[in-house]
Amino acid sequence: MNKPVALITNALAFAGPPAVDALLTAGFQVVVHDVAFVSLEVQQQYRTTNPDVVIVPDQSPAEIVEAAWAVSHRLDVLVSNDAYRPIHGPVEAAEIENLQATLERLVVFPFGIASAAIPQLKAQAKARIVFISSNRNRLPLRGGSIPDIARAGANALVKSLSIELAPHGIPVNAIAPNYLYSETYYPKARFVDDPAGRAYIEQTVPAARLGQPQEIGELIHYLATMQGSFMTGAIIDFSGGWPVAAAPPN
């Protein structure tokens, strides 16, 4: 019997590396996409350190899913791991091109990959969709309209898909991190090695540290392999207790 197949998007960024490790450990044949895989050199470097995965260089959602399906004519889990450099600033100074680029990466692409994957997922006896989104909407910050809009849209997509796919027994859930260590958002040089960065994390996050990749990997593993399908439509906070309510006035 063929191994179950998991497709992980943007495997080099954000929660991609722990997702790959977790699902390899769970016994999946892991298929990976990344925008950087248009480079043959990047593909080769990744293949050297990850010999057990299948690399997909394609970039359109339909072609990515087709390539994943071709591995063994099944697709059991989709991990839509979506990341894009946050662009902050006042609305009156924002460039519409930045909004469009952010929406393309954080909303349009995951919508497309889910749409392309659903027919293949429905063909399996048990399939799962896991989105990696963001918890930033729990406490919107001044100047954050562009990433806030995009993440809110992605989380809304999770809710809509969960309703559509519940009758098919396909749970759709999201992990919403903040303050997760990754070079994409909280790089080591700034938030681990730098005393000022460490102090900021200790003061801001109730857990007083960044979340570790293996910790989000545990949650990805659970959502990809859980036996039941009744848990669906969940946006799971993964932020060490953040945000904290403001202290009451004296």
N, C-alpha and C positions, 0 to 999 in steps of 0.2 A: 504494500500500500504506500502511495506517495505521501511524503510529508505534507502537512498543511502549509499553505503559502501565505506569508505576510508581506504586504507592500508598505514600505516606509518612505515618505517623501521628505525631501530636504535633509538627508541623512547626515550631512556634515555639520548642521547647525542646531542650536537650541537643545531640544530633547532628542535629537536624532541619534547621537552615539549611545546613550543609555537605552533607547528603544531597540536598537540593533542588538546590543548585548543581551537585553532581557528576552527578546523573542528567539534569538539563537539558543539561549539556555533552555527556553520552553520547548524546543524541538521543532521550530518552524524552519522552513526554507525561506530565508529572508531575501527579498528583492528590494533594492534601494534606488531611489532617484535623488538627484541634487542638481541645482542649477549649474554648479561648477563642473558637472560631469560632461559638459560640452567639450572640455579639455581632455585629450587623450592622456596627457601627463598626470592630471589629477586622478583620472580613472586608475592609472597604473599604480600611483602612490597608494590609493585607497585599497586596491586589490592586494597589494603587498602586505598590508596590515590586517586586512579582512578577507582572507582567502575563501571563506565559506559563504559569502554573499554573492548574489547576482546583481551586477550593475546595469542600470538602464540609462543610457545617455539621452534618450528622447526627452522632449520638454513639453509637448502638448499632452493634456490629460488623456485623451483617447489613445495616443500612441504609448504612453506610459503603462496604462492598464492593459493594453493589448500585449505589450512585451512581458508584463508580469504573468498574464494568463498563459502565455506561450511556454513558460517554464515547465509546467506540468498540467496544464489545462484545469486549473482550479485557482480560486482566490478566496481565502478564508478570513483574512483580517486586513483592514486598511487602517494604517496610522497616518493621519494627515497632520504632519508636524510643520506648522506654519510660522515663519519668522521673517521679520523685515526690520531694518534699522528704523527706530522711532524718530519721527521728525516733529520737533516741538517748536512752538512759536504762536504768537497771537493770530487770530483768524484773519484780521485785516492785512497781515503781512504774509499769509500763507500763499503758496503757489499751487494752483489747481493741479498741475502736473504731479506734485508730490502726493496729493490726495489720491489721484488716479493710480499712481504707481503702488501706493500702499494698499489700496483696495484690490488691485490686481493680484498682489501676492498673498494677502490675508483673507480675502473673500472670494474673488473670482476664481482663482486657481483651485482652492479647496472645494468650491461648488462644482467646478468642472471635473475634478478627480473623483468626487463622490458620485456625480451623475454617471460618469463613464464606468465606475466600478459596480454600481448597484445591480445590473443584470447578472454579472458574474457572481456577486455575493449571494444573490437570491438562488443561484444554482447549487449552493452548498447546503448541507444539512444543518450546519451551524456556522454563522458568520458574525463578525463584529466590526464596528467602526469606532475608532478612537481619534478624537481631535485633540491636538495640543494647541491651546488658545492662550488666554491671559486673564489674570485676575485684576488687571489695572482698572477696570470699570467699577470696582468696588469703592474706589476713592479717586475719582477723576481729578487731575491736577490742572492748574492754570496753564494754558498753552498746549494742552495735550489733545486738542480736538481731532487731529488727523488719526493718530493711532487709536484713540478712544472710539471713534466712529467705526473704524475697521474691526476692532475686536468685538464691539457690540454686535456688528453684523455677523461675524463668525459664530458667536455664541447663539444668535438667533437661528442660524442655519442648523445648529445642533438640535435645537428644539423642534424645528420644522421636520427635519429628517427623522427624528425619533418617532414622531407621530405617523409619518408615512410608512416607516419600516417596521413598526411594532406588530402589525398583523402578520408579518413574515417572520417574526421571531428573531429579528436582527436588531440588537441593542445599539444605540448610538449615544455615546457619552463623550464628554470633554474633560480634560485636565486643564485647569486654569492656574498656571504658575505665576508667582512674582517672587523676586529674590531667589531665583534658582541659579546656581552657578552654571554659567556657560560663557564661552568667549563671545557669544553673540550679544548678550545683554549685560552680564556682570562679570567682566573679564578679571582673571586672577591678578594681573598687575595692579589694577586699580582698587579692587574690593577685597583682596586677600593679602597681598604683599604690602600694600600701602597702609600704614597705621591710620591715616585719616579716613581711608575708605572702610577699613575694618570698624572704626569707631562709629561711622555713619550707620553701618549695618547693625551693629550692636544696639544703637539707640532707636532704630526704626523698626526692626523686626523683633517681635516678642521672643522668638527662639534665639535671638542674639547671634545669628549666623546665617549664611547662605544655605539654601537647600542643596543637597548633594545629588549628582546625577544618578547614583544607584538608588536613591530614594524614589525619584520619579520613575525609574526603571521598574521598581517593585509594583507601582500602581499601574503602569502600562501593562505589565505582565498579568496582573489580576484582571483588568478590563478585557484583555485579549483572550483570556482563557477561562473566564468564569463560566460555570455550568448553566446558570439560569439566564433568562432574557428579560426578566421583569424590571430590572434596574436599567432604565433608559431615559434619555433626555437630561441626564445629570450634568451640571457644570461643577466640577469638584475643585474647591479651593485647595491650592497647594502653595502656601505662602507663609508658613511658620507662625500663623496667628495674626498676620497683618491683614487688614489695617486695624489700628487701635483707635477706639473712640477718644475724642478729645477730653481732657480732664475738665471736670465741672469748675465753674468760676468759684473763687473763694467767697 
